[in-house]
């Protein structure tokens, strides 16, 4: 059994980094539809997400909080979220394939695959799950702090987000270790 792992949310100025681990069933009829979540419409992502939640052999989602990102750094926090996602799987994979060029340390064999969210269906499935979950989290944060527009930019450093940071300063979900947030704290 191969588990695919991917993360979403390394670049944003706010919110957690979310990782997912997915083990597909070999007879999954939707297998050919899985691809990098950024290349799918929101509607298609949601449809595939719900299919994966019902039909994948195992799905696990984990995150590293803003506090962990600020304390560890974004790379180490991402590795932590990925490790948590793999550890949360109901079935133990024989091997783990991770999108990117650096895998987290795991208790099972792991390999990094550059461009894996397009090349490996298990990683693509993990990409879809992580994206849908993080987008939902950011919409919830928007309801708590609507001035930042998290429902639109999902925490990325858009012009609107930077303007809101300049006007209102950071909220507790902003990553203080990221330069634009530090600048907003000084201004």
Residue frames as a rotation matrix with the C-alpha (Angstrom) as fourth column:
UNK 1
0.581 0.814 0.000 0.00
0.814 -0.581 0.000 0.00
0.000 0.000 -1.000 0.00
UNK 2
-0.586 -0.718 0.376 1.29
0.731 -0.669 -0.137 3.39
0.350 0.195 0.916 -1.01
UNK 3
0.398 0.627 -0.670 0.27
0.781 -0.614 -0.111 6.55
-0.481 -0.479 -0.734 0.82
UNK 4
-0.126 -0.359 0.925 0.45
0.726 -0.669 -0.161 9.85
0.676 0.651 0.345 -1.01
UNK 5
0.171 0.106 -0.980 1.14
0.862 -0.497 0.097 12.98
-0.476 -0.861 -0.176 1.03
UNK 6
-0.307 -0.258 0.916 0.81
0.650 -0.760 0.004 16.64
0.695 0.597 0.401 0.13
UNK 7
-0.357 0.141 -0.923 0.43
0.790 -0.482 -0.379 19.92
-0.498 -0.865 0.061 1.97
UNK 8
0.150 0.410 0.900 -1.34
0.696 -0.690 0.198 23.20
0.702 0.597 -0.389 1.41
UNK 9
0.918 0.381 0.109 -0.56
0.234 -0.743 0.627 26.53
0.320 -0.550 -0.772 2.97
UNK 10
0.138 -0.930 -0.340 3.20
0.982 0.083 0.172 27.01
-0.132 -0.358 0.924 3.09
UNK 11
-0.563 -0.515 0.646 3.13
0.710 -0.702 0.058 30.43
0.424 0.491 0.761 1.47
UNK 12
0.388 0.811 0.438 0.22
0.459 -0.582 0.671 32.27
0.799 -0.059 -0.598 3.14
UNK 13
-0.535 -0.511 0.673 0.69
-0.236 -0.674 -0.700 34.92
0.811 -0.533 0.240 5.79
UNK 14
-0.343 0.526 0.778 -2.08
-0.936 -0.124 -0.329 33.46
-0.076 -0.842 0.535 7.96
UNK 15
0.675 0.737 -0.037 -3.61
-0.736 0.676 0.050 30.18
0.062 -0.007 0.998 9.03
UNK 16
0.312 -0.531 0.788 -2.17
-0.352 0.705 0.615 26.72
-0.883 -0.469 0.033 9.58
UNK 17
-0.468 -0.386 -0.795 -0.32
-0.874 0.335 0.352 24.52
0.130 0.860 -0.494 7.13
UNK 18
0.401 0.724 0.561 -2.48
-0.697 0.639 -0.326 21.48
-0.595 -0.260 0.761 6.34
UNK 19
-0.682 -0.606 -0.409 -1.22
-0.732 0.562 0.386 18.08
-0.004 0.563 -0.827 5.19
UNK 20
0.539 0.817 0.206 -3.16
-0.784 0.576 -0.232 15.06
-0.308 -0.037 0.951 4.00
UNK 21
-0.760 -0.641 0.106 -2.18
-0.567 0.734 0.373 11.43
-0.317 0.224 -0.922 3.56
UNK 22
0.362 0.916 -0.175 -4.26
-0.864 0.259 -0.433 9.19
-0.351 0.308 0.884 1.31
UNK 23
-0.804 -0.414 0.426 -4.15
-0.208 0.868 0.451 5.48
-0.557 0.274 -0.784 0.48
UNK 24
-0.176 0.741 -0.648 -6.28
-0.983 -0.171 0.071 4.74
-0.058 0.649 0.758 -2.58
UNK 25
0.289 0.322 0.902 -8.09
-0.142 0.946 -0.292 1.53
-0.947 -0.044 0.319 -3.38
UNK 26
-0.734 -0.654 0.186 -6.67
0.063 0.207 0.976 -0.11
-0.677 0.728 -0.111 -6.52
UNK 27
-0.520 0.611 0.597 -10.15
0.854 0.348 0.387 -0.27
0.029 0.711 -0.702 -8.09
UNK 28
-0.252 0.410 -0.877 -11.03
0.320 -0.820 -0.475 3.40
-0.913 -0.400 0.075 -7.44
UNK 29
0.213 0.407 0.888 -13.15
0.954 0.109 -0.279 4.42
-0.210 0.907 -0.366 -10.48
UNK 30
0.983 0.175 -0.051 -12.18
0.166 -0.976 -0.143 8.10
-0.075 0.132 -0.988 -10.01
UNK 31
0.360 -0.930 -0.078 -8.43
0.612 0.173 0.772 7.44
-0.704 -0.325 0.631 -10.00
UNK 32
-0.240 -0.485 0.841 -7.86
0.967 -0.197 0.162 9.08
0.087 0.852 0.516 -13.40
UNK 33
0.586 0.554 0.592 -9.61
0.498 -0.822 0.276 12.27
0.640 0.133 -0.757 -12.24
UNK 34
0.777 -0.321 -0.541 -7.09
0.446 -0.325 0.834 12.99
-0.444 -0.889 -0.110 -9.46
UNK 35
0.172 -0.761 0.626 -4.61
0.727 -0.330 -0.602 15.73
0.665 0.559 0.496 -10.28
UNK 36
-0.813 -0.545 -0.207 -2.94
0.554 -0.613 -0.563 18.67
0.179 -0.572 0.800 -8.59
UNK 37
-0.049 0.883 -0.467 -5.72
0.916 -0.148 -0.374 20.46
-0.399 -0.446 -0.801 -6.67
UNK 38
-0.320 -0.130 -0.938 -4.64
0.004 -0.991 0.136 23.84
-0.947 0.039 0.318 -8.09
UNK 39
-0.955 -0.083 -0.286 -5.57
-0.282 -0.049 0.958 22.59
-0.093 0.995 0.024 -11.57
UNK 40
-0.583 0.809 -0.077 -9.14
0.761 0.576 0.298 21.65
0.286 0.116 -0.951 -10.60
UNK 41
-0.265 0.599 0.755 -12.17
-0.224 -0.800 0.557 23.86
0.938 -0.022 0.346 -10.24
UNK 42
-0.718 0.047 0.695 -13.53
-0.695 -0.097 -0.712 24.28
0.034 -0.994 0.103 -6.73
UNK 43
0.343 0.937 0.059 -16.64
-0.931 0.348 -0.112 22.31
-0.126 -0.017 0.992 -7.67
UNK 44
0.526 -0.210 -0.824 -14.60
-0.314 0.853 -0.418 19.38
0.790 0.478 0.383 -9.02
UNK 45
-0.612 -0.782 0.120 -12.29
-0.352 0.134 -0.926 19.45
0.708 -0.609 -0.357 -5.99
UNK 46
-0.396 0.537 0.745 -15.29
-0.894 -0.038 -0.447 19.18
-0.211 -0.843 0.495 -3.67
UNK 47
0.659 0.655 -0.370 -16.80
-0.734 0.667 -0.127 16.31
0.164 0.356 0.920 -5.65
UNK 48
0.205 -0.682 -0.702 -13.49
-0.122 0.693 -0.710 14.41
0.971 0.232 0.059 -5.58
UNK 49
-0.671 -0.422 0.609 -12.95
-0.601 -0.170 -0.781 15.23
0.433 -0.890 -0.140 -1.90
UNK 50
0.079 0.799 0.597 -16.29
-0.955 0.232 -0.185 13.70
-0.286 -0.555 0.781 -0.95
UNK 51
0.750 0.106 -0.653 -15.57
-0.417 0.843 -0.341 10.65
0.514 0.528 0.676 -3.11
UNK 52
-0.230 -0.938 -0.259 -12.17
-0.209 0.307 -0.928 10.20
0.951 -0.159 -0.266 -1.43
UNK 53
-0.549 0.061 0.834 -13.65
-0.830 -0.159 -0.535 10.53
0.100 -0.985 0.138 2.06
UNK 54
0.460 0.829 0.319 -16.14
-0.829 0.529 -0.180 7.76
-0.318 -0.182 0.930 1.26
UNK 55
0.978 0.128 -0.163 -14.07
-0.197 0.815 -0.545 5.43
0.063 0.566 0.822 -0.91
UNK 56
0.135 -0.986 -0.094 -10.34
-0.690 -0.026 -0.723 5.76
0.711 0.163 -0.684 -0.21
UNK 57
0.185 -0.149 -0.971 -8.78
0.450 0.891 -0.051 2.97
0.874 -0.428 0.232 1.80
UNK 58
0.179 -0.142 -0.974 -7.49
0.952 -0.224 0.208 5.54
-0.247 -0.964 0.095 4.31
UNK 59
0.195 -0.109 0.975 -7.48
0.377 -0.909 -0.177 9.34
0.905 0.402 -0.136 4.60
UNK 60
0.253 -0.154 -0.955 -5.82
0.943 -0.179 0.279 11.41
-0.214 -0.972 0.100 7.31
UNK 61
0.380 -0.107 0.919 -5.59
0.333 -0.911 -0.244 15.18
0.863 0.399 -0.311 7.64
UNK 62
0.314 -0.348 -0.883 -3.33
0.924 -0.102 0.368 17.03
-0.218 -0.932 0.289 10.05
UNK 63
0.719 -0.086 0.690 -2.02
0.233 -0.905 -0.357 20.51
0.655 0.417 -0.630 10.51
UNK 64
-0.368 -0.742 -0.560 0.66
0.923 -0.220 -0.316 22.59
0.112 -0.634 0.765 12.12
UNK 65
0.590 0.708 -0.388 -0.66
0.779 -0.626 0.043 25.68
-0.212 -0.327 -0.921 13.85
UNK 66
0.726 -0.285 0.626 0.40
0.063 -0.878 -0.474 29.27
0.685 0.383 -0.620 13.38
UNK 67
0.761 -0.443 0.474 2.21
-0.617 -0.268 0.740 29.04
-0.201 -0.856 -0.477 16.72
UNK 68
0.533 -0.572 0.624 4.13
0.335 0.819 0.466 25.96
-0.777 -0.039 0.628 15.54
UNK 69
0.640 -0.281 0.715 4.99
0.699 -0.174 -0.694 27.68
0.320 0.944 0.085 12.25
UNK 70
0.743 -0.330 0.582 6.35
-0.347 -0.934 -0.086 30.70
0.572 -0.138 -0.809 14.12
UNK 71
0.682 -0.475 0.556 8.24
-0.541 0.184 0.821 28.57
-0.493 -0.860 -0.131 16.65
UNK 72
0.399 -0.495 0.772 9.73
0.359 0.859 0.365 25.96
-0.844 0.131 0.521 14.29
UNK 73
-0.616 -0.322 -0.719 9.79
-0.511 -0.530 0.676 27.71
-0.599 0.784 0.162 10.85
UNK 74
0.261 0.870 -0.419 7.52
-0.900 0.062 -0.431 26.90
-0.349 0.490 0.799 7.93
UNK 75
-0.118 -0.344 -0.931 9.60
-0.705 0.690 -0.166 23.99
0.699 0.637 -0.324 6.57
UNK 76
-0.955 -0.286 -0.076 9.78
-0.144 0.673 -0.725 22.16
0.259 -0.682 -0.684 9.91
UNK 77
-0.459 0.867 0.194 6.10
-0.547 -0.103 -0.831 22.87
-0.701 -0.487 0.521 10.60
UNK 78
0.232 0.496 -0.837 5.23
-0.965 0.226 -0.134 21.40
0.122 0.839 0.531 7.19
UNK 79
-0.523 -0.503 -0.688 7.26
-0.392 0.859 -0.330 18.27
0.757 0.097 -0.646 7.98
UNK 80
-0.936 0.212 0.282 5.43
-0.229 0.244 -0.942 18.02
-0.269 -0.946 -0.180 11.32
UNK 81
-0.033 0.984 -0.174 2.00
-0.829 -0.124 -0.545 18.27
-0.558 0.126 0.820 9.65
UNK 82
0.106 0.010 -0.994 2.99
-0.820 0.566 -0.082 15.61
0.562 0.825 0.068 7.09
UNK 83
-0.837 -0.466 -0.287 4.26
-0.210 0.757 -0.619 13.26
0.506 -0.458 -0.731 9.81
UNK 84
-0.681 0.664 0.308 1.03
-0.422 -0.013 -0.907 13.76
-0.598 -0.748 0.289 11.78
UNK 85
0.182 0.779 -0.600 -1.03
-0.972 0.049 -0.232 12.99
-0.151 0.625 0.766 8.66
UNK 86
-0.190 -0.317 -0.929 0.84
-0.529 0.830 -0.175 9.73
0.827 0.458 -0.325 8.00
UNK 87
-0.977 -0.212 0.030 0.68
-0.128 0.466 -0.876 8.76
0.172 -0.859 -0.482 11.68
UNK 88
-0.481 0.865 0.143 -3.08
-0.639 -0.234 -0.733 9.34
-0.601 -0.444 0.665 11.60
UNK 89
-0.302 0.357 -0.884 -3.76
-0.813 0.387 0.434 6.82
0.497 0.850 0.173 8.83
UNK 90
0.492 0.587 0.643 -5.93
-0.818 0.564 0.112 3.88
-0.297 -0.581 0.758 9.88
UNK 91
0.954 -0.247 0.170 -3.86
0.291 0.900 -0.325 1.55
-0.072 0.360 0.930 7.69
UNK 92
0.317 -0.918 -0.238 -0.07
-0.153 -0.297 0.942 1.45
-0.936 -0.263 -0.234 7.82
UNK 93
0.884 -0.007 -0.468 1.41
-0.468 -0.047 -0.882 2.07
-0.016 0.999 -0.045 4.37
UNK 94
0.675 -0.702 0.228 4.32
0.682 0.711 0.173 0.04
-0.283 0.038 0.958 3.05
UNK 95
-0.522 -0.803 0.287 5.72
0.852 -0.473 0.226 3.19
-0.045 0.362 0.931 1.42
UNK 96
0.456 0.609 -0.649 4.99
0.534 -0.771 -0.348 6.92
-0.712 -0.187 -0.677 1.43
UNK 97
-0.322 -0.463 0.826 5.37
0.921 -0.357 0.159 9.25
0.221 0.811 0.541 -1.55
UNK 98
0.198 0.288 -0.937 5.51
0.625 -0.774 -0.106 12.95
-0.755 -0.565 -0.333 -0.75
UNK 99
0.748 0.081 0.659 5.16
0.594 -0.524 -0.611 15.86
0.296 0.848 -0.440 -3.15
UNK 100
0.908 -0.417 0.046 8.29
-0.414 -0.872 0.261 17.99
-0.069 -0.256 -0.964 -3.30
UNK 101
0.387 -0.863 -0.323 12.01
-0.280 0.224 -0.934 17.58
0.878 0.452 -0.155 -2.90
UNK 102
-0.720 -0.631 0.290 12.30
-0.457 0.117 -0.882 16.83
0.522 -0.767 -0.373 0.81
UNK 103
0.126 0.801 -0.585 10.38
0.126 0.572 0.810 14.14
0.984 -0.176 -0.029 2.67
UNK 104
0.392 0.031 0.920 9.65
-0.862 -0.337 0.379 14.24
0.322 -0.941 -0.105 6.39
UNK 105
-0.787 -0.613 -0.070 11.36
-0.531 0.731 -0.428 11.67
0.314 -0.300 -0.901 8.60
UNK 106
0.336 0.940 0.057 8.93
-0.900 0.302 0.315 8.75
0.279 -0.157 0.947 8.99
UNK 107
-0.088 -0.290 0.953 8.90
-0.664 0.730 0.161 5.26
-0.743 -0.618 -0.257 10.48
UNK 108
0.548 0.279 0.789 8.14
0.388 0.750 -0.535 3.80
-0.741 0.599 0.303 7.02
UNK 109
-0.494 -0.746 0.446 10.10
0.754 -0.112 0.648 4.14
-0.434 0.656 0.618 3.76
UNK 110
0.583 0.649 -0.489 9.45
0.353 -0.744 -0.567 7.57
-0.732 0.157 -0.663 2.23
UNK 111
-0.435 -0.669 0.602 10.40
0.858 -0.106 0.502 9.19
-0.272 0.736 0.620 -1.05
UNK 112
-0.066 0.341 -0.938 10.05
-0.066 -0.939 -0.337 12.77
-0.996 0.039 0.084 -2.28
UNK 113
-0.179 0.106 0.978 8.63
0.937 0.321 0.137 13.18
-0.300 0.941 -0.157 -5.80
UNK 114
-0.722 -0.093 -0.685 9.10
-0.035 -0.985 0.172 16.54
-0.691 0.148 0.708 -7.49
UNK 115
-0.614 0.594 -0.519 5.85
-0.770 -0.306 0.560 17.34
0.174 0.744 0.646 -9.31
UNK 116
-0.989 0.141 -0.039 4.23
0.146 0.958 -0.248 14.42
0.002 -0.251 -0.968 -7.53
UNK 117
-0.406 0.899 -0.167 0.85
-0.086 -0.219 -0.972 16.13
-0.910 -0.380 0.166 -7.25
UNK 118
0.220 0.443 -0.869 0.57
-0.930 -0.175 -0.325 15.70
-0.296 0.879 0.374 -11.02
UNK 119
-0.326 -0.528 -0.784 2.53
-0.804 0.592 -0.064 12.46
0.498 0.609 -0.617 -11.49
UNK 120
-0.936 -0.051 -0.349 1.32
0.133 0.865 -0.484 10.25
0.327 -0.499 -0.803 -8.62
UNK 121
-0.160 0.982 0.098 -2.42
0.068 -0.088 0.994 9.69
0.985 0.166 -0.052 -8.13
UNK 122
0.234 0.215 -0.948 -2.08
0.909 0.296 0.292 9.13
0.344 -0.931 -0.126 -4.36
UNK 123
-0.682 -0.523 -0.511 -0.28
0.658 -0.743 -0.119 12.46
-0.317 -0.417 0.852 -3.97
UNK 124
-0.809 0.463 0.362 -2.85
-0.040 -0.659 0.751 14.19
0.586 0.593 0.551 -6.20
UNK 125
0.161 0.902 -0.401 -5.62
0.473 0.286 0.833 12.79
0.866 -0.324 -0.381 -3.98
UNK 126
-0.030 -0.260 -0.965 -3.82
0.990 -0.140 0.007 14.09
-0.137 -0.955 0.261 -0.88
UNK 127
-0.939 -0.326 0.111 -3.48
0.343 -0.910 0.231 17.48
0.025 0.255 0.967 -2.58
UNK 128
-0.365 0.894 0.262 -7.25
0.050 -0.262 0.964 17.62
0.930 0.365 0.051 -3.12
UNK 129
0.369 0.516 -0.773 -8.07
0.766 0.302 0.568 16.66
0.526 -0.802 -0.283 0.47
UNK 130
-0.353 -0.592 -0.724 -5.57
0.895 -0.440 -0.076 19.12
-0.273 -0.675 0.685 1.98
UNK 131
-0.937 -0.008 0.350 -6.79
0.175 -0.878 0.446 22.00
0.303 0.479 0.824 -0.22
UNK 132
-0.042 0.995 0.091 -10.47
0.176 -0.083 0.981 21.49
0.983 0.057 -0.172 0.55
UNK 133
0.362 0.160 -0.919 -9.82
0.898 0.204 0.389 21.21
0.249 -0.966 -0.070 4.29
UNK 134
-0.593 -0.641 -0.488 -7.58
0.747 -0.663 -0.036 24.28
-0.300 -0.386 0.872 4.45
UNK 135
-0.772 0.375 0.513 -9.97
0.099 -0.727 0.680 26.37
0.628 0.576 0.524 2.35
UNK 136
0.299 0.910 -0.286 -12.76
0.452 0.129 0.882 25.47
0.840 -0.393 -0.373 4.80
UNK 137
0.079 -0.362 -0.929 -10.58
0.988 -0.095 0.121 26.47
-0.132 -0.927 0.350 7.73
UNK 138
-0.881 -0.473 0.026 -9.81
0.470 -0.865 0.176 29.81
-0.061 0.167 0.984 6.11
UNK 139
-0.334 0.844 0.420 -13.52
0.124 -0.402 0.907 30.48
0.934 0.355 0.029 5.50
UNK 140
0.484 0.472 -0.737 -14.13
0.765 0.181 0.618 29.86
0.425 -0.863 -0.273 9.21
UNK 141
-0.368 -0.695 -0.618 -11.33
0.865 -0.499 0.046 32.28
-0.340 -0.518 0.785 10.08
UNK 142
-0.783 0.144 0.605 -13.00
0.293 -0.772 0.564 34.81
0.548 0.620 0.562 7.77
UNK 143
0.274 0.962 -0.008 -16.16
0.414 -0.110 0.904 34.69
0.868 -0.251 -0.428 9.88
UNK 144
0.461 -0.171 -0.871 -14.11
0.877 -0.061 0.476 35.49
-0.135 -0.983 0.122 12.97
UNK 145
-0.190 -0.609 -0.770 -11.93
0.281 -0.786 0.551 38.18
-0.941 -0.112 0.321 11.36
UNK 146
0.519 0.533 0.668 -13.81
0.734 0.121 -0.668 39.39
-0.437 0.837 -0.329 8.25
UNK 147
0.764 -0.200 -0.613 -11.70
-0.289 -0.956 -0.049 42.54
-0.576 0.215 -0.788 7.72
UNK 148
-0.234 -0.972 0.032 -8.87
-0.440 0.135 0.888 40.44
-0.867 0.194 -0.459 6.28
UNK 149
0.366 0.471 -0.802 -10.86
-0.920 0.057 -0.387 38.68
-0.136 0.880 0.455 3.54
UNK 150
-0.535 -0.639 0.552 -9.56
-0.599 0.748 0.286 35.18
-0.596 -0.178 -0.783 4.32
UNK 151
0.249 0.710 0.658 -12.49
0.076 0.663 -0.744 33.68
-0.966 0.235 0.112 2.42
UNK 152
0.939 0.112 -0.325 -11.10
-0.287 -0.264 -0.921 35.08
-0.189 0.958 -0.216 -0.84
UNK 153
0.391 -0.881 -0.267 -7.30
-0.747 -0.134 -0.651 34.93
0.538 0.454 -0.710 -0.70
UNK 154
0.845 0.058 -0.532 -7.05
0.162 0.920 0.358 32.11
0.510 -0.389 0.768 1.90
UNK 155
0.806 -0.513 -0.295 -4.30
0.268 -0.129 0.955 33.97
-0.528 -0.848 0.034 3.75
UNK 156
0.105 -0.794 0.599 -1.99
0.994 0.080 -0.069 34.62
0.006 0.603 0.798 0.80
UNK 157
-0.312 -0.395 -0.864 -0.30
0.539 -0.823 0.181 38.02
-0.782 -0.409 0.470 0.56
UNK 158
0.016 0.414 0.910 -2.63
0.967 -0.238 0.091 39.66
0.254 0.878 -0.405 -1.95
UNK 159
-0.699 -0.231 0.677 -2.88
0.203 -0.972 -0.122 43.44
0.686 0.052 0.726 -2.25
UNK 160
0.271 0.897 0.350 -6.19
-0.280 -0.274 0.920 43.34
0.921 -0.348 0.177 -0.36
UNK 161
0.693 -0.052 -0.719 -4.70
0.599 0.595 0.535 41.27
0.400 -0.802 0.444 2.44
UNK 162
-0.381 -0.916 -0.127 -1.62
0.877 -0.314 -0.362 43.50
0.292 -0.250 0.923 2.76
UNK 163
-0.465 0.314 0.828 -3.86
-0.107 -0.948 0.300 46.57
0.879 0.051 0.474 2.85
UNK 164
0.656 0.752 -0.064 -5.96
-0.087 0.160 0.983 45.03
0.750 -0.640 0.170 5.65
UNK 165
0.331 -0.635 -0.698 -2.79
0.907 0.417 0.051 44.16
0.259 -0.650 0.714 7.56
UNK 166
-0.672 -0.611 0.419 -1.59
0.521 -0.792 -0.319 47.76
0.527 0.003 0.850 7.24
UNK 167
-0.220 0.689 0.691 -4.94
-0.346 -0.717 0.605 49.14
0.912 -0.107 0.396 8.41
UNK 168
0.701 0.689 0.186 -5.77
-0.465 0.243 0.851 46.67
0.541 -0.683 0.491 11.21
UNK 169
-0.247 -0.821 0.515 -2.50
-0.967 0.240 -0.081 45.01
-0.058 -0.518 -0.853 12.17
UNK 170
-0.666 -0.073 -0.743 -2.29
-0.312 0.931 0.188 41.22
0.678 0.357 -0.643 12.48
UNK 171
0.509 0.786 0.352 -4.89
-0.784 0.254 0.566 38.97
0.356 -0.564 0.745 14.12
UNK 172
0.218 -0.450 0.866 -3.91
-0.714 0.532 0.456 35.88
-0.665 -0.718 -0.205 16.16
UNK 173
0.695 0.094 0.713 -3.96
0.273 0.883 -0.382 33.73
-0.666 0.460 0.588 12.99
UNK 174
0.869 -0.472 -0.146 -1.21
-0.379 -0.445 -0.811 35.75
0.318 0.761 -0.566 11.27
UNK 175
0.657 -0.722 -0.215 2.25
0.738 0.675 -0.010 34.21
0.152 -0.152 0.977 11.08
UNK 176
0.943 -0.249 -0.222 4.45
-0.125 -0.880 0.457 36.66
-0.309 -0.404 -0.861 12.93
UNK 177
0.088 -0.958 0.273 7.61
0.229 0.286 0.930 35.00
-0.969 -0.019 0.245 11.59
UNK 178
0.121 0.017 0.992 6.68
0.990 0.071 -0.122 36.08
-0.072 0.997 -0.009 8.04
UNK 179
-0.757 -0.651 -0.058 8.18
0.645 -0.758 0.090 39.42
-0.102 0.031 0.994 6.94
UNK 180
-0.520 0.570 0.636 4.96
0.120 -0.689 0.715 41.20
0.845 0.449 0.290 5.79
UNK 181
0.567 0.720 -0.400 3.30
0.489 0.097 0.867 40.43
0.663 -0.687 -0.296 9.14
UNK 182
-0.010 -0.663 -0.748 6.38
0.977 -0.165 0.134 41.60
-0.212 -0.730 0.650 11.08
UNK 183
-0.844 -0.290 0.451 6.34
0.433 -0.865 0.253 44.84
0.317 0.409 0.856 9.08
UNK 184
-0.014 0.934 0.356 2.64
0.138 -0.351 0.926 45.36
0.990 0.062 -0.124 9.86
UNK 185
0.521 0.157 -0.839 3.39
0.811 0.216 0.544 44.89
0.266 -0.964 -0.015 13.56
UNK 186
-0.441 -0.802 -0.403 6.03
0.863 -0.502 0.055 47.65
-0.246 -0.323 0.914 13.46
UNK 187
-0.704 0.147 0.695 3.94
0.372 -0.757 0.537 50.16
0.605 0.636 0.478 11.49
